[in-house]
Amino acid sequence: MKTLPVHDAPTKILVIDDNPQNLRLLYSLLSKEEYDVRPVTSAEQALLTIKKSSPPDLILLDIKMPEMNGFQLCEQLKSNEKTRKIPIIFISAMNHIDDIIRGFSLGGVDYITKPFQEEEVLARVNTQVALRNQQATLEIKNAALESEIARRKQIEKELRLAKEAADRANQSKSIFLSNISHELRTPLNSIIGFAHLLVKDKLLNESQRESSQIIVRSGHSLLSLINEILDIEKIEAGKFVLFQKDICLTHLLNDIIASMKIIASEKNIDLILEMDDQLPSHIYADPNRLSQVLINFVSNAIKFTEKGAVRLRVFTFRPCEKLLTDFTTIVHPSQKVHPQQERIGFEIIDTGIGIHRKDHDIIFQPFEQTGENKYRLQGTGLGLHICKKWIEKMNGRLHLFSQAGKGSTFLFDLEIHSNEQVSEDDHNCIPMNDKNNANDGSVRTILIVDDTPANYQLITLMLKPHNVKSIIAETGLEALELLKQHNPDIILLDMMMPQMDGAETIKRIRLMPSLSQTPVIAVSSVIGKHNFDHYRKLGFTDLLVKPISLNDLNACLKKYL
């Protein structure tokens, strides 16, 4: 039985021979095999048949014919794009080698000699039909493959264009967030700074002082929100990194408790700090991120506690799985931790509303909040998600134990290397004196360069307790003119100014021989410690991040005066 073509229709075979007896024999033989046989007696009839109907799948072609022989017809068929791929089997009574070679050279695929042997004819025809069908199948598959390749290339192109558009969007978002951060921090710097000064003003009555404290808290809340949004952007972009240094653990914890006590006292909640006697006095860590995590946990505990207490316990910690069986593990360490390795544990315990176990994982998702509506209205739902990411980054573990109505316990432990030596850059561990920063009692001169009046007025007020003289310049060009007349002991230079920014101004300042060693402090809400190296190479000595706190300013004066 013959092999059907790929479209499952009978294979069409055109038989061309001027001998009717041969035609009848071949027709009878091939029809029995269910081939669609079309017999013609001349080359001219063959051409007419091909023209009027679809081309055959196979041609059996006699060589010796009047007017146009088989070789001539083969040449004509092979020169036509429509018929050149049709396989041709030559038929001839001549068995001369030259005829066979010529047939193959013209494009024939096989050769059958007369008189016919039925088995030989069927074998050769079936073989060519099978090869034809295989070729057709391959052509279909190749066409499908080419179509798929073209489709995938188009998809890859679209994905590449989409990625490029997403990258541009992300870059635009980062630039926007950076710019809006600067624009928001500038007025916040003034609001928080002036409010701090008002709180310390002895002329204010109790009501005025309370109003000033509300301004301070609201300003810090808004600043915290800005920082959370920027942190989320960095986390999404994979750009969040740790900047570790030697810090005083005691001072860091006391500062956190001090910053939270006002909020706790307003709710009549006790805020307690418990520190293990075995804790090192100094550790090597990222103070900003560790403070951020602890402040988030403590402020959350206060937020969800209506009565009772919030405790922050800090202790040396050797993890033991048996002790944590009741806890839900939120974060596993990213690197292997030795079971006997001593770590520092931080435990935040409250007597608040508690958290249902089904919500233990949910609360660490971005923008997710649980509890009653009055609690959901407070905050953005980003704090715990950011804490989780920073604990992961610090190779820490985070566990949660809570029961609805019975309070919550957040426990995380970190591998933090201890260091008993105080770093020169660790301002928290250097005693500050608000009024006596100059060693010899002489009046020091400070040049403040800032285009925003509220900013330089605030810094001037902060400097009042110190024995310093403040000079103001609102532009970089004005600063350069003033530096020709004065030789300040320190320069506070804002980075974002019109016409000439801080980077261009510092370049020109360092060209003045008398100012080559003068401390120049960059003041910015955009630059951070992580990217300050570039600006240090420009000539800046140090960095103050807006909004400037009294402690940071005092530390700067202590260090450079």
C-alpha positions in Angstrom: 0.0 0.0 0.0 1.3 3.4 -0.9 2.0 6.2 1.6 -0.6 9.0 1.5 0.6 12.6 1.4 0.5 14.9 4.4 -2.9 16.3 3.5 -4.4 12.8 3.4 -5.8 13.2 -0.1 -4.9 10.5 -2.8 -1.4 11.1 -4.3 -1.7 12.5 -7.8 0.6 10.8 -10.4 0.9 12.1 -13.9 1.9 9.3 -16.3 3.3 10.4 -19.7 3.8 7.8 -22.5 3.0 7.7 -26.2 2.3 4.0 -26.0 -1.4 3.4 -24.9 -0.6 -0.1 -23.8 2.0 1.1 -21.3 -0.4 3.7 -20.1 -3.1 1.1 -19.4 -0.6 -1.1 -17.6 0.7 1.7 -15.4 -2.8 3.0 -14.8 -4.1 -0.4 -13.7 -1.1 -1.1 -11.5 -1.1 2.3 -9.7 -4.9 2.7 -9.3 -5.0 -0.6 -7.4 -2.7 1.2 -4.8 -5.3 4.0 -4.6 -3.2 6.6 -6.4 -4.9 9.3 -8.4 -3.5 8.4 -11.8 -3.7 10.8 -14.7 -2.5 9.3 -18.0 -1.5 11.4 -21.1 0.1 10.4 -24.4 2.3 13.5 -25.2 4.4 16.2 -23.6 1.9 18.9 -24.9 -1.0 17.1 -23.2 1.0 16.9 -20.0 1.7 20.7 -20.0 -2.0 21.4 -20.6 -3.1 19.1 -17.8 -0.6 20.8 -15.4 -1.8 24.2 -16.4 -5.5 23.5 -16.0 -5.3 21.7 -12.6 -3.1 21.5 -9.6 0.4 20.1 -10.2 0.8 16.4 -9.6 2.8 14.9 -6.7 4.8 12.6 -8.9 5.5 12.3 -12.7 6.3 9.1 -14.6 7.9 10.3 -17.9 8.7 8.3 -21.0 11.9 9.5 -22.7 11.1 8.5 -26.4 8.2 10.6 -27.6 7.4 12.4 -30.9 7.7 16.2 -31.2 9.0 16.8 -27.5 10.8 14.0 -25.8 11.0 13.3 -22.1 14.3 15.1 -21.6 13.0 18.3 -23.2 9.8 18.2 -21.2 11.8 17.6 -18.0 14.0 20.7 -18.8 10.9 22.8 -19.3 9.2 21.6 -16.0 12.4 22.2 -14.0 12.7 25.7 -15.3 9.2 26.6 -14.1 8.9 27.7 -10.4 5.5 26.0 -10.2 6.7 22.6 -11.3 10.4 22.4 -10.6 10.0 20.5 -7.3 7.8 17.7 -8.7 9.8 14.5 -8.6 10.2 12.8 -12.0 10.9 9.1 -12.7 12.1 8.5 -16.2 10.6 5.5 -18.2 12.5 4.0 -21.1 13.2 0.8 -23.0 16.8 2.0 -23.4 19.1 1.0 -20.6 22.0 2.9 -21.8 24.2 4.5 -19.1 24.4 7.9 -20.9 20.6 8.2 -20.9 20.4 7.4 -17.2 23.1 9.9 -16.3 21.5 12.6 -18.5 18.1 11.9 -16.8 19.6 12.4 -13.3 21.5 15.5 -14.5 18.3 17.1 -15.7 16.6 16.6 -12.3 15.1 13.1 -12.4 15.0 11.2 -9.2 14.8 7.6 -10.5 14.8 5.4 -13.6 12.4 2.5 -14.6 13.2 0.3 -17.6 10.8 -1.4 -19.9 9.4 -4.0 -19.9 7.9 -3.2 -16.5 8.3 -5.3 -13.4 5.3 -4.6 -11.2 7.2 -5.0 -7.9 9.9 -2.7 -9.1 7.5 0.0 -10.3 5.5 0.0 -7.1 8.7 0.0 -4.9 10.2 2.9 -6.8 6.9 4.9 -6.9 6.2 4.3 -3.2 9.7 5.3 -2.2 9.4 8.6 -4.1 5.9 9.3 -2.7 7.2 8.6 0.8 10.2 10.9 0.2 7.8 13.6 -1.3 5.5 13.4 1.8 8.5 13.6 4.2 9.8 16.6 2.3 6.3 18.2 2.4 6.1 17.5 6.2 9.5 19.0 6.7 8.5 22.1 4.7 5.4 22.5 6.8 7.4 22.0 10.0 10.1 24.4 8.8 7.4 27.0 7.9 5.9 26.6 11.4 9.4 26.8 13.0 10.2 30.0 11.0 6.8 31.4 12.0 7.5 30.5 15.6 11.0 32.0 15.4 9.6 35.2 13.9 6.9 35.3 16.6 9.5 34.8 19.4 11.7 37.5 17.9 8.8 39.8 17.9 8.0 38.9 21.5 11.7 39.4 22.4 11.6 42.8 20.7 8.4 43.7 22.5 9.9 42.5 25.8 13.1 44.5 25.2 11.1 47.6 24.4 8.9 47.0 27.5 12.0 46.5 29.7 13.6 49.7 28.3 10.3 51.6 28.9 10.2 50.1 32.4 13.8 51.0 33.0 13.1 54.6 31.9 10.0 54.7 34.0 12.0 53.4 37.0 14.7 55.9 36.4 12.1 58.7 36.1 10.5 57.5 39.3 13.9 57.5 41.1 14.7 61.0 39.9 11.2 62.1 40.8 11.4 60.6 44.3 14.9 62.1 44.8 13.8 65.5 43.7 10.5 65.5 45.6 12.4 64.2 48.6 14.7 67.3 48.5 11.7 69.6 47.9 9.8 68.1 50.9 12.8 67.9 53.2 13.8 71.5 52.7 10.6 73.0 54.4 10.5 70.1 56.8 14.0 71.0 57.9 12.8 74.5 58.9 9.6 73.3 60.5 11.2 70.6 62.7 14.2 72.8 63.5 12.2 75.9 64.5 9.7 73.7 66.4 12.6 72.2 68.4 13.8 75.7 69.3 10.4 76.7 70.3 10.1 73.7 72.7 13.3 74.8 74.4 12.2 78.4 74.7 11.6 79.2 78.4 9.3 82.1 77.5 6.6 79.8 76.1 3.7 78.8 78.4 2.7 75.2 78.7 0.0 75.3 76.0 2.4 76.9 73.5 5.1 74.3 74.3 2.6 71.5 73.8 1.6 73.0 70.5 5.3 73.1 69.5 5.8 69.5 70.5 2.9 68.5 68.2 4.6 70.3 65.3 7.8 68.4 66.1 6.0 65.0 66.2 4.0 65.8 63.0 7.1 66.9 61.2 9.0 63.7 62.2 6.0 61.6 61.1 6.0 63.2 57.7 9.8 62.8 57.5 9.4 59.1 58.4 6.8 58.7 55.7 9.1 60.2 53.1 11.9 57.9 54.2 9.7 54.8 54.0 8.6 55.6 50.5 12.3 56.1 49.5 13.3 52.9 51.2 10.6 50.9 49.3 11.9 52.4 46.1 15.5 51.3 46.9 14.3 47.8 48.0 12.4 47.4 44.7 15.5 48.5 42.7 17.8 46.3 44.8 19.9 49.3 45.8 19.6 49.0 49.6 22.9 48.4 51.2 24.3 48.5 54.8 26.8 51.1 55.9 28.4 49.8 59.1 30.6 51.5 61.6 31.5 51.4 65.3 28.6 52.7 67.4 27.8 53.0 71.1 25.0 50.5 71.6 23.9 52.1 74.9 23.5 55.5 73.4 21.7 54.2 70.4 19.1 52.4 72.5 18.7 55.3 74.9 18.1 57.7 72.0 15.4 55.4 70.6 13.6 55.2 73.9 13.9 59.0 74.4 12.4 59.6 70.9 9.5 57.3 71.7 8.8 58.3 75.3 6.6 61.3 74.5 4.3 59.2 72.3 4.1 56.5 75.1 3.5 59.1 77.8 0.5 60.6 75.9 -1.2 57.1 76.0 -0.1 56.6 79.7 1.9 53.6 78.6 5.2 52.6 80.4 8.1 52.4 78.0 10.9 50.2 79.5 14.4 49.5 78.3 16.1 46.3 79.6 19.7 45.7 78.8 21.7 42.6 79.5 24.8 43.2 81.6 26.8 41.0 79.3 26.2 43.2 76.2 29.2 44.9 74.6 29.3 48.7 75.0 30.2 49.2 71.3 29.2 47.2 68.3 30.0 47.3 64.6 26.7 47.8 62.7 24.6 50.1 60.6 23.2 52.5 63.2 20.6 54.1 60.9 19.1 50.8 59.8 19.2 49.2 63.2 17.5 52.3 64.7 15.0 52.3 61.9 14.0 48.7 62.6 13.8 49.2 66.4 11.8 52.4 66.1 9.3 50.8 63.8 8.8 47.9 66.1 8.6 50.1 69.2 6.3 52.7 67.7 4.0 49.9 66.4 3.9 48.4 69.8 2.9 51.7 71.3 0.3 52.3 68.5 -1.5 49.0 69.2 -1.3 49.2 73.0 -4.0 51.1 75.0 -2.8 50.2 78.5 0.0 48.5 80.2 3.6 48.7 79.0 6.0 48.3 76.1 9.4 46.7 76.8 12.5 46.7 74.7 14.8 43.9 75.8 18.3 43.6 74.5 20.4 40.7 75.4 23.1 38.2 74.3 21.3 35.5 72.5 22.1 31.9 71.5 19.2 30.6 69.4 17.5 27.5 70.6 14.7 26.0 68.5 13.0 24.6 71.6 12.5 28.0 73.0 10.9 29.3 69.8 8.3 26.6 69.3 5.4 28.9 70.0 6.8 31.6 67.6 6.0 32.1 63.9 9.3 32.4 62.0 9.1 35.4 59.6 12.7 35.6 58.5 15.3 32.9 58.2 19.0 33.9 58.0 20.3 34.2 54.4 23.6 32.6 55.5 24.3 29.6 57.7 24.4 30.4 61.4 26.3 28.1 63.8 24.0 26.9 66.6 26.5 27.8 69.3 27.2 31.3 67.9 26.4 34.1 70.3 24.3 36.8 68.8 22.4 39.9 70.1 18.7 39.5 70.5 16.2 42.4 70.4 12.7 41.6 71.9 9.8 44.1 71.8 7.0 43.0 74.1 3.7 44.8 74.4 0.4 44.3 76.2 -1.7 45.5 73.2 -4.5 44.1 71.1 -2.4 41.2 69.7 -2.4 39.7 66.2 -4.4 36.6 65.0 -2.0 33.9 63.9 -3.5 33.9 60.3 -2.3 37.5 60.0 1.3 36.9 61.2 2.7 36.7 57.6 0.2 39.2 56.1 1.3 42.2 58.3 4.8 42.0 56.8 3.5 42.5 53.2 3.8 46.0 51.8 0.7 48.2 52.4 -1.0 45.5 54.5 -2.6 46.4 57.8 -4.7 44.5 60.3 -6.8 45.3 63.3 -9.6 47.8 63.7 -10.1 50.8 61.4 -8.8 53.3 63.9 -5.4 51.6 63.8 -5.4 51.2 60.0 -5.8 54.9 59.6 -2.4 55.3 61.2 0.7 54.8 59.0 1.1 53.4 55.5 1.6 49.6 56.2 5.2 49.9 54.9 7.1 49.9 58.2 7.1 46.1 59.0 7.8 45.2 55.4 10.9 47.5 55.5 12.0 46.0 58.8 11.7 42.5 57.4 13.9 43.4 54.4 16.6 45.1 56.6 16.7 42.1 59.0 17.1 39.8 55.9 19.9 42.1 54.7 21.6 41.9 58.1 21.5 38.0 58.1 19.1 38.1 61.0 16.2 36.0 62.2 12.8 37.4 63.0 10.1 35.6 65.1 6.6 36.7 66.2 4.5 35.4 69.0 1.1 36.9 69.5 -2.4 36.1 70.7 -5.4 38.3 70.0 -6.2 40.4 73.0 -3.1 39.4 74.9 -0.3 41.4 73.3 2.6 40.6 71.0 6.3 39.8 71.1 8.6 40.5 68.2 12.0 38.9 68.5 14.9 39.3 66.1 18.6 38.4 66.6 21.6 39.6 64.6 25.2 38.7 64.3 26.8 42.0 65.3 30.5 42.1 66.0 31.4 43.9 69.2 34.0 46.6 69.5 35.0 48.0 72.8 36.9 50.9 71.2 35.1 54.1 70.3 35.5 55.3 66.7 36.4 58.9 66.0 33.3 59.1 63.7 31.0 57.7 66.4 29.3 61.0 67.4 26.8 59.3 69.8 29.7 58.1 72.0 31.5 61.5 72.2 30.2 63.7 75.0 28.6 66.9 73.7 28.7 70.3 75.3 26.2 72.7 73.8 28.1 75.9 74.8 31.8 75.2 74.9 33.0 73.8 71.6 35.9 76.1 71.1 39.0 74.9 73.0 40.5 78.3 73.7 37.3 80.4 74.1 38.0 82.4 71.0 35.2 83.4 68.6 35.1 81.1 65.6 33.6 82.1 62.2 31.2 79.9 60.3 30.1 80.7 56.7 26.5 79.3 56.0 25.8 79.0 52.2 22.1 78.3 51.5 19.6 79.9 49.1 16.6 79.2 51.5 16.3 81.9 54.3 14.4 79.5 56.6 17.3 77.1 56.4 20.2 79.5 57.2 18.0 81.3 59.9 17.5 77.9 61.6 21.2 77.0 61.5 22.0 80.5 62.9 19.6 80.0 65.8 21.1 76.5 66.5 24.6 78.1 66.6 23.5 80.8 69.1 24.6 78.8 72.2 28.1 78.4 70.7 30.9 81.0 70.7 30.7 81.5 66.9 30.0 84.3 64.4 27.7 83.4 61.5 28.1 84.8 58.0 25.4 84.2 55.4 25.7 83.7 51.7 22.6 82.9 49.6 24.5 81.8 46.4 27.7 80.2 45.5 29.0 83.4 43.8 28.1 85.4 46.9 30.0 82.9 49.0 33.1 83.3 46.9 33.0 87.1 47.3 32.7 86.8 51.0 35.6 84.4 51.2 37.8 87.1 49.7 37.1 89.2 52.8 36.8 86.5 55.5 38.7 83.3 56.4 36.0 81.2 58.2 36.9 78.3 60.5 34.3 76.1 58.9 31.9 76.3 55.9 28.4 74.8 55.8 27.6 74.5 52.0 24.1 73.6 50.7 24.3 71.3 47.7 21.2 72.3 45.8 21.3 76.0 44.8 20.4 77.8 41.6 23.1 79.1 39.1 26.0 77.5 40.9 25.4 74.4 43.0 27.5 73.1 45.9 29.7 70.8 43.7 30.8 73.7 41.5 31.2 76.0 44.5 33.5 73.6 46.3 35.7 73.3 43.3 36.3 77.1 43.2 36.8 77.3 47.0 39.6 74.7 46.9 41.4 76.8 44.3 41.9 79.5 46.9 45.2 78.8 48.7 44.1 80.1 52.0 41.1 77.8 52.1 42.7 74.5 50.9 42.5 73.0 54.4 39.3 74.7 55.7 36.6 72.1 56.7 33.7 72.4 54.2 30.6 70.5 55.2 28.1 69.4 52.5 24.5 70.1 53.6 22.0 68.0 51.7 18.8 66.0 51.8 19.7 63.9 48.8 23.3 62.8 49.4 23.8 60.0 51.9 26.8 58.4 53.5 26.7 55.6 50.9 27.5 58.0 48.0 29.5 60.6 49.8 32.9 59.3 48.5 32.3 61.1 45.2 31.7 64.4 46.9 34.7 63.9 49.3 36.9 63.7 46.2 35.5 67.1 45.2 36.9 68.6 48.4 34.1 68.2 51.0 35.3 67.3 54.4 32.0 65.8 55.8 28.3 65.6 55.4 25.2 66.9 57.3 21.9 65.4 56.2 18.8 67.5 56.3 16.8 68.0 58.4 19.8 68.9 60.6 19.5 67.9 64.2 21.1 69.7 67.1 23.1 66.6 68.0 24.5 66.3 64.5 25.4 70.0 64.3 27.0 69.8 67.8 29.0 66.8 66.8 30.2 68.5 63.6 31.4 71.6 65.6 33.0 69.3 68.2 34.9 67.4 65.5 36.2 70.3 63.4 36.5 73.2 65.9 
